[in-house]
Amino acid sequence: MTIKRTRSDSLLKFKPKGRGAEGGVVDVKLTKSVVITCIVAGSTGLIFGYDVCISGGVTAVEAFLEKFFPSVLRQSRAASTSLYCMYDSQILTAFTSSLSLAALVSSLVAGRVSALIGRRGIMLVGGCLFLSGSALNAGAENDAMLIIGRILLGLGVGFTNQVI
């Protein structure tokens, strides 16, 4: 497929090539709305990767462990070997994996929900879920709030990534 810019009015011409191509030319207008949609759609993968990396790194921060996982901090302080063997906490494991598990579940459901409310609707729902999860995690006071926030983040990521 070749893409050729034709005029200054943001009109693109797509000419399919290769097997099964009809050989016709399709005019597509590149608008602000299309550009914004592409940026939002592309950023969901970046947000997911960033969130997964942050959750792994934050579990090594003493202030975080002291507030949310004091038993893990006590174990790590008493460790005479590597700290990686000392993280024996089901709650910490639930915190770390809840986003990925929720993303998996929501991506399995997102196709059917998308058929009901459309792709735009599912992206709005996913964005609202992600925003809610971010707000809940930012104001978290205990383990339950952290895990529920991560589940909301995962649901948002799963919905948006599946329909993109």
MIDOSE-1310 file (N, C-alpha, C; in nm, 2 decimals, decimal comma, always signed):
residues 164
mtik	+0,08/-0,12/+0,00/+0,00/+0,00/+0,00/+0,09/+0,12/+0,00; +0,07/+0,21/-0,09/+0,14/+0,34/-0,09/+0,05/+0,45/-0,05; +0,11/+0,54/+0,03/+0,04/+0,66/+0,08/+0,11/+0,78/+0,01; +0,02/+0,86/-0,05/+0,07/+0,98/-0,11/-0,01/+1,10/-0,07
rtrs	+0,06/+1,20/-0,02/+0,00/+1,33/+0,01/-0,03/+1,41/-0,11; -0,15/+1,45/-0,13/-0,18/+1,52/-0,26/-0,19/+1,67/-0,25; -0,27/+1,72/-0,15/-0,29/+1,87/-0,14/-0,27/+1,91/+0,00; -0,27/+2,04/+0,02/-0,25/+2,09/+0,16/-0,38/+2,08/+0,24
dsll	-0,49/+2,03/+0,18/-0,61/+2,01/+0,26/-0,62/+1,88/+0,34; -0,50/+1,82/+0,36/-0,49/+1,70/+0,44/-0,56/+1,58/+0,38; -0,56/+1,57/+0,25/-0,62/+1,46/+0,18/-0,51/+1,36/+0,14; -0,53/+1,23/+0,18/-0,43/+1,13/+0,15/-0,49/+1,03/+0,05
kfkp	-0,41/+0,98/-0,04/-0,46/+0,88/-0,14/-0,39/+0,75/-0,10; -0,47/+0,65/-0,09/-0,41/+0,51/-0,06/-0,44/+0,43/-0,18; -0,33/+0,37/-0,23/-0,34/+0,28/-0,35/-0,29/+0,15/-0,31; -0,38/+0,05/-0,29/-0,34/-0,08/-0,24/-0,26/-0,15/-0,35
kgrg	-0,16/-0,23/-0,30/-0,07/-0,31/-0,39/-0,06/-0,45/-0,34; -0,02/-0,54/-0,43/+0,00/-0,67/-0,39/-0,12/-0,77/-0,41; -0,11/-0,88/-0,35/-0,21/-0,98/-0,37/-0,35/-0,93/-0,32; -0,45/-0,96/-0,40/-0,59/-0,93/-0,36/-0,62/-0,79/-0,36
aegg	-0,53/-0,70/-0,41/-0,56/-0,56/-0,42/-0,65/-0,53/-0,54; -0,74/-0,44/-0,51/-0,83/-0,40/-0,62/-0,77/-0,30/-0,71; -0,67/-0,24/-0,67/-0,60/-0,14/-0,76/-0,66/+0,00/-0,76; -0,77/+0,02/-0,69/-0,84/+0,15/-0,69/-0,77/+0,24/-0,59
vvdv	-0,80/+0,37/-0,60/-0,75/+0,47/-0,52/-0,85/+0,52/-0,42; -0,82/+0,53/-0,29/-0,92/+0,57/-0,19/-0,87/+0,70/-0,14; -0,95/+0,80/-0,14/-0,92/+0,93/-0,08/-0,97/+0,93/+0,07; -0,88/+0,97/+0,16/-0,90/+0,97/+0,30/-0,86/+1,11/+0,35
kltk	-0,95/+1,18/+0,42/-0,92/+1,31/+0,47/-0,87/+1,29/+0,62; -0,75/+1,35/+0,64/-0,68/+1,34/+0,77/-0,72/+1,47/+0,85; -0,81/+1,44/+0,95/-0,86/+1,55/+1,02/-0,80/+1,55/+1,16; -0,83/+1,66/+1,24/-0,78/+1,67/+1,38/-0,84/+1,55/+1,46
svvi	-0,96/+1,52/+1,44/-1,03/+1,41/+1,51/-0,95/+1,28/+1,49; -0,91/+1,25/+1,36/-0,84/+1,13/+1,33/-0,71/+1,13/+1,40; -0,64/+1,24/+1,40/-0,50/+1,25/+1,46/-0,52/+1,23/+1,61; -0,61/+1,29/+1,67/-0,63/+1,28/+1,82/-0,67/+1,13/+1,85
tciv	-0,76/+1,07/+1,78/-0,79/+0,93/+1,80/-0,67/+0,84/+1,79; -0,59/+0,86/+1,69/-0,47/+0,78/+1,68/-0,37/+0,80/+1,80; -0,36/+0,92/+1,84/-0,27/+0,95/+1,96/-0,33/+0,88/+2,08; -0,46/+0,89/+2,11/-0,52/+0,83/+2,22/-0,51/+0,68/+2,21
agst	-0,53/+0,62/+2,10/-0,53/+0,48/+2,08/-0,38/+0,43/+2,10; -0,29/+0,50/+2,04/-0,15/+0,46/+2,06/-0,10/+0,47/+2,20; -0,15/+0,56/+2,27/-0,10/+0,59/+2,41/-0,15/+0,48/+2,51; -0,25/+0,40/+2,48/-0,29/+0,30/+2,57/-0,19/+0,19/+2,59
glif	-0,12/+0,16/+2,49/-0,01/+0,06/+2,50/+0,10/+0,12/+2,58; +0,13/+0,24/+2,56/+0,24/+0,31/+2,64/+0,20/+0,31/+2,79; +0,07/+0,35/+2,82/+0,03/+0,36/+2,96/+0,03/+0,22/+3,02; +0,00/+0,12/+2,95/+0,00/-0,02/+3,01/+0,14/-0,06/+3,04
gydv	+0,24/-0,04/+2,95/+0,38/-0,07/+2,97/+0,43/+0,01/+3,09; +0,40/+0,14/+3,09/+0,45/+0,22/+3,20/+0,40/+0,17/+3,34; +0,27/+0,14/+3,34/+0,21/+0,10/+3,47/+0,27/-0,04/+3,52; +0,29/-0,13/+3,42/+0,35/-0,26/+3,46/+0,49/-0,24/+3,52
cisg	+0,57/-0,15/+3,45/+0,71/-0,12/+3,50/+0,71/-0,05/+3,64; +0,62/+0,04/+3,65/+0,61/+0,12/+3,78/+0,58/+0,02/+3,90; +0,48/-0,07/+3,88/+0,44/-0,15/+3,99/+0,55/-0,25/+4,03; +0,64/-0,29/+3,93/+0,75/-0,37/+3,97/+0,86/-0,29/+4,05
gvta	+0,88/-0,16/+4,01/+0,98/-0,08/+4,07/+0,94/-0,03/+4,21; +0,81/+0,00/+4,22/+0,77/+0,06/+4,35/+0,77/-0,04/+4,46; +0,77/-0,17/+4,43/+0,78/-0,27/+4,54/+0,91/-0,27/+4,61; +1,01/-0,20/+4,55/+1,14/-0,20/+4,62/+1,17/-0,07/+4,70
veaf	+1,07/+0,02/+4,69/+1,08/+0,15/+4,76/+1,04/+0,13/+4,91; +1,13/+0,17/+5,00/+1,10/+0,15/+5,14/+0,97/+0,22/+5,19; +0,95/+0,34/+5,15/+0,84/+0,42/+5,20/+0,71/+0,35/+5,16; +0,70/+0,30/+5,03/+0,59/+0,23/+4,98/+0,56/+0,10/+5,06
lekf	+0,67/+0,02/+5,08/+0,65/-0,10/+5,16/+0,61/-0,07/+5,30; +0,67/+0,03/+5,36/+0,63/+0,07/+5,50/+0,48/+0,10/+5,52; +0,43/+0,17/+5,42/+0,29/+0,21/+5,43/+0,19/+0,10/+5,40; +0,22/+0,02/+5,29/+0,12/-0,08/+5,24/+0,16/-0,22/+5,27
fpsv	+0,29/-0,25/+5,28/+0,33/-0,39/+5,30/+0,44/-0,40/+5,41; +0,40/-0,37/+5,53/+0,51/-0,37/+5,64/+0,57/-0,50/+5,67; +0,49/-0,61/+5,65/+0,55/-0,74/+5,67/+0,66/-0,78/+5,57; +0,64/-0,73/+5,45/+0,74/-0,76/+5,35/+0,87/-0,67/+5,38
lrqs	+0,85/-0,55/+5,43/+0,96/-0,47/+5,47/+1,04/-0,53/+5,58; +0,97/-0,59/+5,68/+1,03/-0,66/+5,79/+1,11/-0,78/+5,74; +1,05/-0,85/+5,65/+1,12/-0,97/+5,60/+1,25/-0,93/+5,52; +1,24/-0,82/+5,44/+1,35/-0,78/+5,36/+1,47/-0,72/+5,45
raas	+1,43/-0,66/+5,56/+1,53/-0,61/+5,66/+1,60/-0,72/+5,73; +1,53/-0,83/+5,75/+1,59/-0,94/+5,82/+1,66/-1,04/+5,72; +1,66/-1,01/+5,60/+1,72/-1,10/+5,50/+1,87/-1,10/+5,50; +1,93/-1,21/+5,50/+2,07/-1,22/+5,49/+2,12/-1,26/+5,35
tsly	+2,02/-1,29/+5,27/+2,05/-1,32/+5,13/+1,98/-1,22/+5,04; +1,96/-1,25/+4,91/+1,90/-1,16/+4,82/+1,76/-1,12/+4,86; +1,72/-1,00/+4,83/+1,59/-0,95/+4,86/+1,48/-1,02/+4,78; +1,52/-1,06/+4,66/+1,42/-1,12/+4,57/+1,36/-1,25/+4,62
cmyd	+1,43/-1,31/+4,71/+1,37/-1,44/+4,77/+1,29/-1,41/+4,89; +1,28/-1,28/+4,94/+1,21/-1,25/+5,06/+1,07/-1,20/+5,04; +1,03/-1,17/+4,91/+0,90/-1,12/+4,89/+0,80/-1,23/+4,89; +0,76/-1,28/+5,00/+0,67/-1,40/+5,02/+0,54/-1,34/+5,07
sqil	+0,47/-1,26/+4,99/+0,34/-1,20/+5,04/+0,24/-1,22/+4,94; +0,13/-1,28/+4,97/+0,02/-1,30/+4,88/-0,05/-1,16/+4,84; -0,05/-1,07/+4,94/-0,11/-0,94/+4,91/-0,02/-0,86/+4,81; +0,11/-0,87/+4,83/+0,20/-0,80/+4,73/+0,19/-0,87/+4,59
taft	+0,17/-1,00/+4,59/+0,15/-1,07/+4,46/+0,02/-1,03/+4,40; -0,08/-1,01/+4,48/-0,21/-0,97/+4,42/-0,20/-0,82/+4,37; -0,13/-0,74/+4,44/-0,11/-0,60/+4,39/-0,04/-0,60/+4,26; +0,07/-0,68/+4,25/+0,15/-0,68/+4,12/+0,07/-0,74/+4,00
ssls	+0,00/-0,85/+4,03/-0,06/-0,92/+3,92/-0,21/-0,88/+3,89; -0,27/-0,80/+3,97/-0,41/-0,77/+3,95/-0,44/-0,69/+3,82; -0,35/-0,60/+3,78/-0,37/-0,53/+3,66/-0,37/-0,62/+3,54; -0,27/-0,71/+3,53/-0,26/-0,80/+3,42/-0,38/-0,90/+3,41
laal	-0,42/-0,95/+3,52/-0,53/-1,04/+3,53/-0,66/-0,97/+3,48; -0,68/-0,85/+3,53/-0,80/-0,77/+3,50/-0,80/-0,73/+3,35; -0,68/-0,70/+3,30/-0,67/-0,67/+3,15/-0,70/-0,79/+3,07; -0,66/-0,91/+3,11/-0,69/-1,03/+3,04/-0,84/-1,06/+3,04
vssl	-0,91/-1,05/+3,15/-1,05/-1,07/+3,16/-1,13/-0,97/+3,08; -1,09/-0,84/+3,09/-1,17/-0,74/+3,02/-1,15/-0,75/+2,87; -1,03/-0,79/+2,82/-1,01/-0,80/+2,68/-1,09/-0,92/+2,62; -1,12/-1,02/+2,70/-1,21/-1,13/+2,66/-1,35/-1,09/+2,65
vagr	-1,39/-0,99/+2,73/-1,53/-0,95/+2,73/-1,55/-0,83/+2,64; -1,45/-0,75/+2,61/-1,46/-0,63/+2,54/-1,52/-0,64/+2,40; -1,49/-0,75/+2,33/-1,55/-0,77/+2,20/-1,70/-0,77/+2,20; -1,76/-0,84/+2,29/-1,91/-0,84/+2,30/-1,96/-0,71/+2,34
vsal	-1,90/-0,65/+2,44/-1,94/-0,52/+2,48/-1,93/-0,41/+2,37; -1,82/-0,43/+2,29/-1,80/-0,34/+2,18/-1,91/-0,35/+2,08; -1,96/-0,47/+2,06/-2,07/-0,49/+1,96/-2,20/-0,42/+2,01; -2,21/-0,41/+2,14/-2,33/-0,34/+2,19/-2,32/-0,19/+2,19
igrr	-2,21/-0,14/+2,23/-2,20/+0,01/+2,25/-2,10/+0,07/+2,15; -2,04/+0,00/+2,07/-1,95/+0,05/+1,96/-1,81/+0,07/+2,01; -1,72/+0,09/+1,92/-1,58/+0,11/+1,96/-1,55/+0,24/+2,03; -1,62/+0,35/+1,99/-1,60/+0,47/+2,06/-1,65/+0,46/+2,20
giml	-1,76/+0,40/+2,22/-1,82/+0,38/+2,36/-1,72/+0,30/+2,44; -1,67/+0,19/+2,39/-1,58/+0,10/+2,47/-1,45/+0,18/+2,50; -1,40/+0,26/+2,41/-1,28/+0,34/+2,44/-1,31/+0,45/+2,55; -1,43/+0,50/+2,55/-1,47/+0,59/+2,66/-1,48/+0,52/+2,79
vggc	-1,55/+0,40/+2,79/-1,56/+0,33/+2,91/-1,42/+0,29/+2,97; -1,33/+0,24/+2,88/-1,20/+0,21/+2,92/-1,12/+0,32/+2,97; -1,14/+0,44/+2,91/-1,07/+0,56/+2,96/-1,12/+0,60/+3,10; -1,25/+0,59/+3,12/-1,31/+0,63/+3,25/-1,27/+0,53/+3,36
lfls	-1,26/+0,40/+3,32/-1,21/+0,30/+3,42/-1,07/+0,33/+3,45; -0,98/+0,36/+3,35/-0,84/+0,38/+3,38/-0,83/+0,51/+3,47; -0,90/+0,61/+3,44/-0,90/+0,74/+3,52/-0,94/+0,71/+3,66; -1,05/+0,63/+3,68/-1,10/+0,60/+3,81/-0,99/+0,52/+3,89
gsal	-0,93/+0,42/+3,82/-0,82/+0,34/+3,89/-0,70/+0,43/+3,92; -0,67/+0,52/+3,84/-0,55/+0,61/+3,87/-0,58/+0,70/+3,99; -0,70/+0,75/+3,99/-0,74/+0,84/+4,11/-0,75/+0,75/+4,24; -0,80/+0,63/+4,23/-0,81/+0,55/+4,35/-0,66/+0,51/+4,40
naga	-0,58/+0,48/+4,30/-0,44/+0,45/+4,34/-0,37/+0,57/+4,40; -0,39/+0,69/+4,34/-0,33/+0,81/+4,39/-0,37/+0,84/+4,53; -0,49/+0,81/+4,57/-0,54/+0,84/+4,70/-0,55/+0,72/+4,79; -0,48/+0,61/+4,76/-0,49/+0,49/+4,83/-0,44/+0,50/+4,97
enda	-0,51/+0,45/+5,07/-0,47/+0,45/+5,21/-0,44/+0,31/+5,26; -0,48/+0,21/+5,19/-0,46/+0,07/+5,23/-0,44/-0,02/+5,11; -0,42/-0,15/+5,14/-0,39/-0,25/+5,04/-0,51/-0,27/+4,95; -0,63/-0,27/+5,01/-0,75/-0,30/+4,93/-0,78/-0,19/+4,83
mlii	-0,75/-0,06/+4,87/-0,77/+0,05/+4,77/-0,67/+0,03/+4,66; -0,55/-0,01/+4,69/-0,44/-0,03/+4,59/-0,49/-0,13/+4,49; -0,53/-0,25/+4,54/-0,56/-0,36/+4,45/-0,69/-0,33/+4,37; -0,79/-0,27/+4,43/-0,91/-0,23/+4,35/-0,87/-0,13/+4,24
gril	-0,79/-0,03/+4,28/-0,74/+0,06/+4,18/-0,67/+0,00/+4,06; -0,58/-0,10/+4,09/-0,51/-0,17/+3,99/-0,61/-0,26/+3,90; -0,71/-0,31/+3,97/-0,81/-0,39/+3,89/-0,88/-0,29/+3,79; -0,92/-0,17/+3,84/-0,98/-0,08/+3,75/-0,89/-0,04/+3,63
lglg	-0,76/-0,02/+3,67/-0,66/+0,01/+3,56/-0,66/-0,10/+3,46; -0,65/-0,22/+3,51/-0,65/-0,34/+3,42/-0,77/-0,35/+3,33; -0,89/-0,32/+3,39/-1,01/-0,33/+3,31/-1,01/-0,22/+3,20; -0,96/-0,10/+3,23/-0,95/+0,00/+3,13/-0,85/-0,03/+3,02
vgft	-0,74/-0,08/+3,06/-0,64/-0,12/+2,96/-0,69/-0,23/+2,87; -0,75/-0,33/+2,93/-0,80/-0,44/+2,85/-0,91/-0,40/+2,75; -1,00/-0,32/+2,79/-1,11/-0,27/+2,70/-1,05/-0,19/+2,59; -0,96/-0,10/+2,62/-0,91/-0,01/+2,51/-0,82/-0,09/+2,42
nqvi	-0,73/-0,17/+2,47/-0,64/-0,24/+2,38/-0,71/-0,34/+2,29; -0,82/-0,40/+2,34/-0,88/-0,50/+2,26/-0,95/-0,44/+2,13; -1,00/-0,32/+2,15/-1,08/-0,26/+2,04/-0,99/-0,18/+1,94; -0,87/-0,16/+1,98/-0,78/-0,08/+1,89/-0,74/-0,16/+1,77
